[in-house]
Amino acid sequence: MSETKQWAVAGERPALIGVVGAGVMGAGIAQVAAQAGHAVLLLDLREGAAAAAIAQTAKALDALVAKGRMEAAERAAVLARIEPAQNLADLKDAALVIEVIVEKLEPKQALLRELDALLGEGAIIASNTSSISVTALANGMGNPSRLVGMHFFNPVPLMKLVEVVWGAETDAGVAAAIEALARRWGKTPVHAKSTPGFIVNRIARPFYAEALALLQEQAATPALIDRALRAAGFRMGPCELMDLIGHDTNFLVTQSVFEANFGDKRYMPSLVQKALVDGGRLGRKAGKGFYVGLPEAAGPVAPQQQDLVAIGVVGRGPLADALAACLELKGLAYTRGESADWNGLLVGDMHVHLSSGVTAAQLAAEWHHPQSAVMDWPLAPDRIDALALSFGPGVSAEGVAAVEDVWRALGWQPLHLRDVPGLAVARTVAMLVNEGADAVWQGVCDERSADLACKLGVNYPAGPFEWLQLVGAQAVVATLDGLFAAYRSERYRVSPLLQQRRWAEPGLKHA
Ligand SMILES: NC(=O)c1ccc[n+]([C@@H]2O[C@H](COP(=O)([O-])OP(=O)(O)OC[C@H]3O[C@@H](n4cnc5c(N)ncnc54)[C@H](O)[C@@H]3O)[C@@H](O)[C@H]2O)c1
């Protein structure tokens, strides 16, 4: 079967759905299916678990009614559509059964084989696994082509993204039917080839990993890293986000992606996070992680009038243009010199290079200019209120003060980092772009899906290909090359897709 219409779930009327596993995710999936008009049978191994999940769903719907987002009659109708099942055989007439049990290969495989033997020919079987290979899950099924990953995000009723994950045997019609169903459920589906981490859990790894690397190098505090990333448009910084997710969970996902990639250093877990897990500092749920309690919110930064030395924007390319836009938005006078061989700001005699993965110390030596500093990427000129920078060893106190004055005049909190390559935003975004590029290069997903998945699955302000467009391939590749050279680590190897894009760009020499 490869025609979508041959699958019972593709019919006009909402078909019967089975959900096995009534935990956090199973309950959410049952709710979403019932809200879309499906009759749902909910099954769990634990006595009373399905009924308890339905009671939880009733409470969630009560809250919607109280907020005026759902009619009381609708609430009753939705709840009436979800019923606990007593055993697997009750699901035999379902058009789709979604497996949402514990994240372990053997129990999942056993259940999927039973379902395959039980269900009619026109039924689809889906798994909500977040990390296990769909190809491996299908192994042993009589008809592995009807298994597909249907990866929802937590909390299911709120999160729009669904990754439709193709195992090696998945039938194209099955994937198409699940895509259409997810749309009818109000979700945004994206297709992914079953590879470690699928799309979101793969591309998001550097968001955590680069912050953990900065912490390991004592380049900055968690609060400072979070401040820098928030100023670049992220809703939460990586450290506060890891605290929210739980370090045990986040560490397990990283470990699983690392192991599934045969120990590729790109995905190496961090000793900093392991120490948190070992010590029980699991994050918010434990009352302590990087932060004790909630991180303090940063107050608004008002631009301050300063007596500034002469400012110039040096160089060409999207980041130099963004820098000029920042100065213009705040009405600061500057000169523009496009011919120089570097990109950044002239502040009196200070050279403040836009980060390209090279330290201020190295730039000072290469340019024979002790008054050298590095600034992070100004990604969101209209809303940026803090930006990281680092100074070379020979910078005078007057040089530091002059640069800080410019930051304050721009309304930016100066975030002093140790002089490490790539600072905070540049290295994180360059690595997110690189990971997205490799995912596309390796056929895991297309560019649009990579962007959508990052925006809807982890709430990033942009997706990797949108950043690539914004910043340019030259800046991304230069930064990755800088990091690669500094750390001599394959972790920072550049995706072939980015290499191609770089050569396709007009002749810019630097970031
Ligand atoms: N929690 C998340 O944020 C999240 C997000 C996306 C995907 N997932 C995936 O969803 C699945 C479930 O996760 P969860 O967080 O809801 O877990 P959970 O522990 O809250 O729920 C799992 C439920 O499955 C039941 N169960 C276990 N074995 C069973 C079996 N053989 N038959 C019937 N019921 C069985 C358990 O009793 C439990 O109620 C996992 O594969 C997980 O990786 C979780």
The ligand as an SDF file (V2000), in Angstrom:
LIG
                    3D

 44 48  0  0  0  0  0  0  0  0999 V2000
    8.2160   13.5860   28.1890 N   0  0  0  0  0  0  0  0  0  0  0  0
    8.5820   14.2250   27.1070 C   0  0  0  0  0  0  0  0  0  0  0  0
    8.9130   15.4250   27.1450 O   0  0  0  0  0  0  0  0  0  0  0  0
    8.5850   13.5250   25.7800 C   0  0  0  0  0  0  0  0  0  0  0  0
    8.5910   14.2760   24.5980 C   0  0  0  0  0  0  0  0  0  0  0  0
    8.5440   13.6120   23.3680 C   0  0  0  0  0  0  0  0  0  0  0  0
    8.4970   12.2270   23.3290 C   0  0  0  0  0  0  0  0  0  0  0  0
    8.5080   11.5170   24.5070 N   0  0  0  0  0  0  0  0  0  0  0  0
    8.4380   10.0410   24.3970 C   0  0  0  0  0  0  0  0  0  0  0  0
    7.1280    9.6050   24.7190 O   0  0  0  0  0  0  0  0  0  0  0  0
    7.1820    8.3170   25.3440 C   0  0  0  0  0  0  0  0  0  0  0  0
    6.5080    8.3800   26.6890 C   0  0  0  0  0  0  0  0  0  0  0  0
    7.0820    9.3810   27.4690 O   0  0  0  0  0  0  0  0  0  0  0  0
    6.3490    9.9770   28.7500 P   0  0  0  0  0  0  0  0  0  0  0  0
    7.1610   11.1530   29.1790 O   0  0  0  0  0  0  0  0  0  0  0  0
    4.8980   10.1540   28.4870 O   0  0  0  0  0  0  0  0  0  0  0  0
    6.5890    8.7750   29.7900 O   0  0  0  0  0  0  0  0  0  0  0  0
    5.7720    8.4070   31.0920 P   0  0  0  0  0  0  0  0  0  0  0  0
    6.7000    7.6320   31.9410 O   0  0  0  0  0  0  0  0  0  0  0  0
    5.1040    9.6250   31.6600 O   0  0  0  0  0  0  0  0  0  0  0  0
    4.6150    7.4260   30.5410 O   0  0  0  0  0  0  0  0  0  0  0  0
    4.8540    6.1600   30.0190 C   0  0  0  0  0  0  0  0  0  0  0  0
    3.6410    5.3020   30.3400 C   0  0  0  0  0  0  0  0  0  0  0  0
    3.7330    4.0870   29.6160 O   0  0  0  0  0  0  0  0  0  0  0  0
    3.2510    3.0460   30.4430 C   0  0  0  0  0  0  0  0  0  0  0  0
    3.7820    1.7800   29.9270 N   0  0  0  0  0  0  0  0  0  0  0  0
    5.0540    1.3160   29.9910 C   0  0  0  0  0  0  0  0  0  0  0  0
    5.1490    0.1490   29.3260 N   0  0  0  0  0  0  0  0  0  0  0  0
    3.9220   -0.1240   28.8190 C   0  0  0  0  0  0  0  0  0  0  0  0
    3.3770   -1.1820   28.0200 C   0  0  0  0  0  0  0  0  0  0  0  0
    4.1420   -2.1720   27.6000 N   0  0  0  0  0  0  0  0  0  0  0  0
    2.0670   -1.1230   27.6890 N   0  0  0  0  0  0  0  0  0  0  0  0
    1.2880   -0.1080   28.1100 C   0  0  0  0  0  0  0  0  0  0  0  0
    1.7480    0.9130   28.8660 N   0  0  0  0  0  0  0  0  0  0  0  0
    3.0430    0.9110   29.2090 C   0  0  0  0  0  0  0  0  0  0  0  0
    3.7280    3.4150   31.8350 C   0  0  0  0  0  0  0  0  0  0  0  0
    2.9470    2.7560   32.8210 O   0  0  0  0  0  0  0  0  0  0  0  0
    3.5300    4.9430   31.8160 C   0  0  0  0  0  0  0  0  0  0  0  0
    2.2550    5.2980   32.2960 O   0  0  0  0  0  0  0  0  0  0  0  0
    8.6540    7.9490   25.3890 C   0  0  0  0  0  0  0  0  0  0  0  0
    8.9650    7.2020   24.2580 O   0  0  0  0  0  0  0  0  0  0  0  0
    9.3460    9.3080   25.3570 C   0  0  0  0  0  0  0  0  0  0  0  0
   10.6590    9.2400   24.8800 O   0  0  0  0  0  0  0  0  0  0  0  0
    8.5310   12.1330   25.7130 C   0  0  0  0  0  0  0  0  0  0  0  0
  1  2  1  0
  2  3  2  0
  2  4  1  0
  4  5  1  0
  4 44  2  0
  5  6  2  0
  6  7  1  0
  7  8  2  0
  8  9  1  0
  8 44  1  0
  9 10  1  0
  9 42  1  0
 10 11  1  0
 11 12  1  0
 11 40  1  0
 12 13  1  0
 13 14  1  0
 14 15  2  0
 14 16  1  0
 14 17  1  0
 17 18  1  0
 18 19  2  0
 18 20  1  0
 18 21  1  0
 21 22  1  0
 22 23  1  0
 23 24  1  0
 23 38  1  0
 24 25  1  0
 25 26  1  0
 25 36  1  0
 26 27  1  0
 26 35  1  0
 27 28  2  0
 28 29  1  0
 29 30  1  0
 29 35  2  0
 30 31  1  0
 30 32  2  0
 32 33  1  0
 33 34  2  0
 34 35  1  0
 36 37  1  0
 36 38  1  0
 38 39  1  0
 40 41  1  0
 40 42  1  0
 42 43  1  0
M  CHG  2   8   1  16  -1
M  END
$$$$
